[in-house]
């Protein structure tokens, strides 16, 4: 049935255009052409220069036959060229596949072949692994060498240099929006801990929406100074290459996460924002006391990737860095929920405040739906803070689906919701709190044990720097908790018995670990602990 609002009110070019974040740089370059866009070592570039470089890149790629639906891969750390790829590649209609820089040759080869990459940009640090990977391909992509002066000496991966490629491009290349906001903008591969990784496809509309969501949640304002402690390859840097650019901000690049260097850059450039997994925040606590003392201006840190221990949040905020806890997945463009802070919580004791801040919270304004539900029936669980269900989401900031994998896509979208695989409770106020991954929950003698709860207790131990808990097979109980611990530098002698007794003083007996191992924790490139590795070690322990 039509109404008066359906008559003579057509959708035209004058009142409708596809949503895409690629236009943000054109606007910023026109408004703030001389504003500082990039800081990287001795490199300083303004927005007009950066926009021109992106236009040259787009033009050069197009000149080499790259267009809509083609894949351009990048094996780059957080350097200016990676930022330029986030604009110069998708404006051609092509899809950016930012590769995890810690992967081995077999994994890289699989992704290049599966994603049908036609061009691959390579930082010289990764020349050896890329050569090994490309040798496995029947149809290798065009290789482009990126020579970052901050890396130092390195062997080029090919004779075609990135700057030479830019020289092929037109600085006046016509910058335009995609024809369809549902077109793919990027391809991001999951970790693939069981079998081959899945290729998560983002669209222009979702990327645009998550940019807006990040800006709203963080109240970023104009001209933020953003330090790249989060890998740009991870969920396209949670969409912050586009978000910071939209606000005319400054991208402070960083090749490697090092505590002293991060704190030095925060002070030197008056950094206002940074992101990272809890391990990044934890790394800052290992810096010297002198380095940790020097922050005298407001700094915002957004953390996600794992539930941050309350003790870590408290220690970071004591340094003068305010923590915002968000939650999301590769399949949701990065963060889509936030522990939205309420003024009345400010007066609570520190331990209570940090415990609340460790919750995953409520949906972004740009996420249409969020619930904790029974995975099979899709019935929401009671908001009692105790009933466990799976976190499900839906909206514009959920992926298009998995590349060439319709079965996995259908399973992930069962019932009209995206199934996260994360188990959580729903509190009375509507805030969600993760209790475990579906695959990580420990069932001991019929009782569910949250590894996150146990890890939170371990982090309270004064000598524990990092902790992870996994299930260990047990003939009597089926499974029991096994704790892996990395001690702080300078920690005294800490025994397994002492740790178990510490846990016993904070937890019910069945939740206490039966085995404690002291070692460094294996991690992904984004700082997540590789629990599948620890589960195998626990079986052998």
C-alpha positions in Angstrom: 0.0 0.0 0.0 1.4 3.4 -1.0 1.0 6.7 0.9 1.4 10.3 0.0 5.1 9.9 1.0 5.6 7.5 -1.8 4.4 9.8 -4.5 6.5 12.2 -6.5 9.5 11.9 -4.1 12.0 9.9 -6.1 15.4 8.8 -5.1 17.9 10.7 -7.3 21.6 11.6 -7.4 20.6 14.9 -5.7 19.3 13.2 -2.5 21.0 9.8 -2.3 24.5 8.4 -2.7 26.1 5.1 -1.6 27.8 5.2 1.9 31.5 4.7 1.8 34.5 5.8 3.9 36.7 6.5 0.8 35.3 10.0 0.5 36.5 11.1 3.9 40.0 11.8 2.7 38.8 14.0 -0.2 36.8 16.1 2.3 39.7 16.3 4.8 42.2 17.3 2.2 40.0 20.1 0.9 39.3 21.5 4.4 42.6 20.9 6.1 45.2 20.6 3.3 48.1 21.7 5.4 47.1 19.7 8.5 49.5 17.0 9.6 48.2 13.7 8.3 51.1 11.3 9.0 54.0 11.2 11.3 56.5 8.3 10.8 60.0 8.6 12.1 61.3 11.7 10.2 58.4 11.7 7.7 55.8 14.4 8.0 53.1 14.6 5.4 50.1 16.9 5.2 46.6 15.9 4.1 46.9 17.4 0.6 50.1 15.4 0.0 48.6 12.2 1.4 45.5 12.6 -0.7 47.6 13.1 -3.8 49.6 10.0 -3.1 46.3 8.0 -2.7 45.1 9.3 -6.0 48.3 8.4 -7.7 48.1 4.9 -6.2 44.5 4.5 -7.4 45.4 5.7 -10.9 48.5 3.5 -11.1 46.5 0.4 -10.1 43.8 1.2 -12.6 46.4 1.7 -15.2 47.6 -1.8 -14.6 44.2 -3.3 -15.1 42.9 -3.3 -11.5 39.2 -2.6 -11.0 36.0 -3.6 -9.4 36.2 -7.0 -7.7 39.9 -7.4 -8.0 42.0 -8.1 -4.9 45.0 -6.1 -3.9 46.9 -7.6 -0.9 49.3 -5.8 1.4 52.0 -7.3 3.7 52.8 -4.1 5.5 53.2 -3.0 9.1 51.7 0.2 10.4 53.4 2.6 8.0 52.1 5.4 5.8 51.8 3.1 2.7 49.3 0.9 4.6 47.2 4.0 5.3 47.3 5.0 1.7 46.1 1.5 0.6 42.9 1.9 2.7 41.9 4.7 0.3 43.8 4.2 -3.0 42.7 0.5 -3.4 39.0 0.6 -2.7 38.4 3.8 -4.7 39.2 1.8 -7.8 36.5 -0.7 -6.9 39.1 -3.2 -5.9 39.2 -5.0 -2.5 42.0 -4.5 0.0 43.3 -7.7 1.7 45.6 -6.6 4.5 47.6 -9.7 5.5 48.6 -10.7 9.0 52.4 -9.9 9.1 53.1 -12.8 11.5 51.8 -15.5 9.3 54.0 -18.3 7.8 54.4 -18.9 4.1 51.8 -21.7 3.8 49.1 -19.5 5.4 50.0 -16.5 3.2 50.0 -18.7 0.1 46.6 -20.0 0.9 45.1 -16.5 1.4 46.7 -15.1 -1.8 45.3 -18.0 -3.8 41.9 -18.1 -2.1 41.5 -14.3 -2.4 42.8 -14.3 -6.0 45.2 -11.5 -5.3 46.4 -9.7 -8.4 48.8 -7.3 -6.7 50.8 -7.7 -3.5 52.6 -4.8 -1.7 55.4 -6.0 0.5 57.5 -4.3 3.2 61.2 -5.4 3.0 61.0 -7.0 6.4 58.8 -9.7 4.9 60.6 -10.3 1.6 61.8 -13.8 2.7 58.4 -15.2 3.7 56.6 -13.7 0.7 59.1 -15.2 -1.7 58.5 -18.6 -0.1 54.7 -18.1 -0.3 54.6 -16.8 -3.8 56.8 -19.8 -5.0 53.8 -22.0 -4.0 51.4 -20.3 -6.3 50.5 -21.1 -9.9 49.5 -17.6 -10.7 51.5 -15.2 -8.5 50.4 -11.6 -8.1 52.3 -8.5 -9.2 54.8 -7.8 -6.4 55.5 -4.2 -5.3 58.4 -3.4 -3.0 57.9 -1.0 -0.2 61.1 0.4 1.2 60.4 1.9 4.7 63.3 4.0 6.0 62.4 3.1 9.5 63.1 -0.6 8.8 66.7 -0.1 7.7 68.5 -2.5 5.3 66.4 -5.1 3.5 66.1 -6.9 0.2 63.5 -5.8 -2.2 60.9 -8.3 -3.2 60.8 -7.1 -6.8 62.1 -4.5 -9.2 58.9 -2.5 -9.0 59.2 0.0 -6.2 56.1 1.6 -4.5 57.3 5.1 -5.2 57.8 4.1 -8.9 54.3 2.7 -9.0 53.0 6.0 -7.6 54.9 7.8 -10.3 52.8 6.0 -12.9 49.6 7.5 -11.4 47.8 10.7 -12.2 47.8 13.2 -9.2 44.5 14.5 -10.6 42.8 11.0 -10.7 39.1 11.5 -10.5 38.1 10.5 -6.9 34.6 9.1 -6.7 32.3 6.9 -4.5 31.6 3.3 -5.4 28.5 2.6 -7.5 27.0 0.3 -4.9 27.6 0.6 -1.1 27.1 -3.2 -0.9 30.3 -3.7 -3.0 33.2 -5.3 -1.1 35.8 -2.9 0.4 38.1 -5.3 2.1 38.9 -9.0 2.8 40.1 -10.1 6.3 41.1 -13.6 7.1 40.3 -15.2 10.5 43.0 -16.9 12.5 42.1 -20.4 11.2 43.0 -22.3 14.3 41.1 -25.3 13.1 41.5 -25.8 9.3 41.9 -23.1 6.8 41.1 -19.5 7.7 37.9 -18.0 6.5 37.8 -14.9 4.4 35.6 -12.2 5.9 34.2 -9.8 3.4 33.4 -6.2 4.4 31.2 -3.8 2.3 31.5 0.0 2.0 28.3 0.7 3.9 29.4 -1.3 6.9 32.9 0.3 7.0 31.2 3.7 6.9 28.8 2.9 9.7 31.5 1.5 12.0 33.6 4.6 11.4 30.7 6.7 12.6 30.1 4.3 15.5 33.7 4.6 16.7 33.6 8.4 16.5 30.3 8.5 18.5 31.4 6.0 21.2 34.7 7.8 21.8 33.4 11.4 21.3 36.6 11.9 19.3 36.1 15.4 18.1 38.1 17.1 15.4 41.9 16.5 14.9 42.6 13.5 17.2 46.2 12.4 17.3 46.1 8.7 17.0 48.9 6.3 17.7 48.9 3.0 15.7 49.4 0.4 18.4 46.7 -1.7 16.8 47.7 -3.5 13.6 46.1 -1.9 10.5 45.7 -5.4 9.1 43.4 -6.5 12.0 39.8 -5.7 11.0 41.3 -2.9 8.9 42.5 -1.4 12.2 39.0 -1.5 13.6 38.1 1.0 10.8 40.3 3.8 12.3 42.3 4.5 9.1 39.1 5.9 7.8 37.8 7.3 11.2 40.9 9.4 12.1 41.1 10.6 8.5 37.4 11.7 8.5 38.2 14.0 11.5 41.3 15.6 10.0 43.4 13.8 12.6 47.0 12.7 12.6 48.2 9.2 12.2 51.3 8.5 14.2 52.7 5.3 12.8 54.5 2.6 14.7 56.2 -0.5 13.3 56.4 -2.5 16.5 54.7 -2.4 19.9 57.3 -1.5 22.5 56.3 0.0 25.8 59.0 2.6 26.1 58.6 3.7 22.5 54.8 4.0 22.9 55.0 6.2 26.0 57.7 8.3 24.3 55.5 8.9 21.3 52.5 9.7 23.5 54.5 12.5 25.2 56.3 13.7 22.1 53.3 14.1 19.9 50.6 14.6 22.5 48.8 11.5 21.4 45.1 11.6 22.3 43.9 8.1 21.3 45.3 4.6 20.8 43.8 1.1 20.6 44.9 -2.5 21.3 44.2 -5.8 22.9 44.6 -6.0 26.7 48.1 -7.4 26.2 49.1 -4.0 24.7 47.9 -2.2 27.9 49.7 -4.8 30.0 52.9 -4.2 28.0 52.8 -0.5 29.1 52.9 -1.6 32.7 56.3 -3.2 32.1 57.8 0.1 31.1 60.2 1.9 33.5 58.7 4.0 36.3 60.2 7.1 34.7 58.5 6.4 31.3 55.1 5.7 33.0 55.2 9.0 34.9 55.5 11.4 32.0 51.9 11.6 30.7 50.4 15.0 31.6 47.6 15.3 29.0 44.3 13.4 28.4 44.8 10.0 26.7 42.1 7.6 25.6 42.8 3.9 25.2 40.2 1.6 23.5 40.7 -2.1 24.3 39.1 -5.2 23.0 40.1 -8.7 21.8 39.8 -10.4 25.2 38.1 -9.5 28.4 40.7 -7.2 30.1 41.4 -8.1 33.7 40.0 -5.5 36.1 43.5 -5.1 37.7 45.0 -4.1 34.3 42.3 -1.5 33.7 42.9 -0.1 37.2 46.7 0.1 36.7 46.5 1.8 33.3 44.0 4.4 34.5 46.3 5.1 37.4 48.9 6.1 34.8 46.5 8.7 33.5 45.2 6.8 30.5 41.4 6.4 30.4 40.2 3.0 29.2 37.2 2.4 27.0 36.3 -1.3 26.8 34.7 -2.4 23.5 33.9 -5.8 22.0 33.6 -7.2 18.5 35.0 -9.7 16.0 36.6 -9.8 12.6 33.1 -10.5 11.3 31.7 -7.2 12.7 34.4 -4.8 11.4 36.0 -4.7 14.9 34.1 -3.3 17.9 30.3 -3.1 17.9 29.6 -3.0 21.7 30.9 -0.7 24.4 30.9 -0.6 28.2 29.1 2.8 28.1 30.0 4.6 31.2 27.5 6.0 33.6 28.4 9.0 35.9 27.1 7.3 39.0 29.8 4.7 38.7 32.5 7.3 39.2 32.0 7.3 43.0 32.4 3.5 43.3 35.6 2.0 44.8 38.3 1.3 42.3 37.8 -2.5 42.3 34.1 -2.1 41.7 34.6 0.4 38.9 37.1 -1.7 37.1 34.9 -4.8 37.4 32.1 -3.0 35.7 34.4 -1.6 33.0 35.5 -5.2 32.2 32.0 -5.9 30.9 31.5 -5.9 27.1 28.5 -3.6 27.6 25.8 -2.5 25.2 25.5 -2.2 21.4 26.9 0.7 19.4 24.3 3.1 18.1 25.3 1.7 14.6 24.5 -1.9 15.5 20.8 -2.8 15.0 20.5 -5.7 17.3 22.4 -7.4 20.2 21.2 -10.3 22.4 22.4 -13.1 24.6 20.4 -16.2 23.6 20.2 -20.0 23.4 22.2 -20.9 20.4 19.7 -23.4 19.1 16.3 -21.9 20.0 17.4 -18.3 19.6 15.4 -17.5 22.8 17.0 -14.7 24.8 18.3 -15.7 28.2 17.0 -13.9 31.3 18.8 -10.7 32.3 19.8 -12.1 35.6 23.6 -11.9 35.4 23.8 -15.7 35.7 22.1 -17.4 32.7 24.6 -18.1 30.0 23.9 -17.9 26.3 25.6 -17.0 23.0 26.2 -13.4 22.0 24.3 -12.7 18.7 24.3 -9.5 16.6 22.7 -8.1 13.5 22.9 -4.9 11.5 24.9 -3.0 8.9 28.2 -3.6 10.7 28.0 -7.4 10.2 30.1 -8.8 7.4 28.7 -9.7 3.9 29.8 -13.3 4.6 32.7 -15.7 4.2 34.3 -15.6 0.8 33.6 -18.8 -1.3 32.1 -20.5 1.8 28.3 -20.5 1.6 28.0 -23.2 4.2 29.9 -21.3 6.9 28.0 -18.1 6.0 24.7 -19.8 6.4 25.7 -21.3 9.7 27.0 -18.0 11.0 23.7 -16.2 10.1 21.3 -18.9 11.4 18.0 -17.4 12.5 18.7 -14.0 11.1 21.5 -13.2 13.6 25.3 -13.5 13.5 26.4 -16.1 16.0 29.6 -14.9 17.7 30.6 -18.1 19.4 31.1 -16.1 22.7 29.2 -17.1 25.8 28.0 -14.4 28.1 25.5 -13.4 30.7 23.0 -10.5 30.4 22.8 -8.2 33.4 19.6 -6.6 34.6 20.7 -3.2 33.1 21.2 -4.8 29.7 25.0 -4.9 29.8 26.5 -8.1 28.5 29.5 -9.8 30.1 31.5 -12.5 28.4 32.1 -15.6 30.4 34.0 -17.6 27.8 34.3 -18.7 24.2 31.9 -21.5 23.3 35.0 -23.7 22.7 36.9 -22.5 25.8 34.3 -23.1 28.6 35.5 -25.9 31.0 33.0 -28.5 32.1 34.3 -30.2 35.2 32.1 -32.8 36.8 29.1 -31.3 35.1 29.9 -27.8 36.4 30.7 -24.9 34.0 33.9 -23.1 34.8 34.6 -19.7 33.2 38.3 -19.4 32.1 37.8 -15.6 32.1 36.7 -15.6 35.7 39.7 -17.7 36.8 42.1 -15.6 34.7 40.8 -12.5 36.4 41.7 -14.0 39.8 45.2 -14.9 38.6 45.8 -11.4 37.4 45.2 -10.2 41.0 48.3 -12.1 42.1 51.1 -9.5 42.6 53.7 -11.5 40.7 51.5 -12.5 37.7 52.1 -10.5 34.4 50.0 -12.7 32.1 47.7 -15.6 32.6 45.6 -18.0 30.5 43.5 -20.9 31.5 42.4 -23.9 29.4 40.8 -27.3 29.9 43.0 -30.3 30.7 41.6 -33.8 30.3 40.9 -35.6 33.6 39.8 -39.2 34.0 37.6 -38.5 37.0 36.1 -35.0 36.3 36.2 -35.0 32.4 38.1 -31.7 32.5 39.9 -29.6 35.0 41.4 -26.1 34.7 45.1 -25.8 33.8 46.7 -22.3 34.3 49.6 -21.0 32.3 51.4 -18.0 33.9 54.1 -15.6 32.8 55.6 -13.9 35.8 56.6 -10.2 36.1 60.2 -9.3 35.7 62.0 -9.5 39.0 59.3 -11.7 40.6 60.6 -13.9 43.4 60.2 -17.6 43.6 56.5 -18.5 42.9 55.5 -22.1 43.2 52.6 -24.0 41.7 51.2 -24.7 45.2 51.3 -21.0 46.2 49.3 -20.1 43.0 46.7 -22.8 43.6 46.3 -21.7 47.2 45.9 -18.1 46.1 43.1 -19.1 43.8 41.5 -21.2 46.5 41.2 -18.1 48.7 39.2 -16.4 45.9 37.2 -19.1 44.2 35.0 -22.2 44.9 37.1 -25.3 45.1 35.9 -26.8 41.8 37.1 -23.7 39.9 40.7 -23.8 41.3 43.3 -24.9 38.7 44.7 -28.4 39.3 47.8 -27.7 37.3 49.9 -24.5 36.9 52.6 -24.1 34.3 55.1 -21.1 34.2 56.0 -20.0 30.7 55.6 -17.3 28.1 52.2 -17.3 26.5 51.9 -18.0 22.7 50.0 -15.1 21.0 48.6 -14.1 17.7 49.8 -10.9 16.0 46.9 -9.0 17.6 47.9 -10.0 21.1 45.3 -12.8 21.7 46.6 -15.8 23.5 46.6 -18.9 21.3 44.6 -21.2 23.6 44.6 -24.0 21.0 48.3 -24.2 21.5 47.9 -24.2 25.3 45.2 -26.9 25.2 47.7 -29.2 23.4 50.4 -28.4 26.0 47.9 -29.0 28.8 47.1 -32.5 27.4 50.8 -33.3 27.4 51.4 -31.8 30.8 
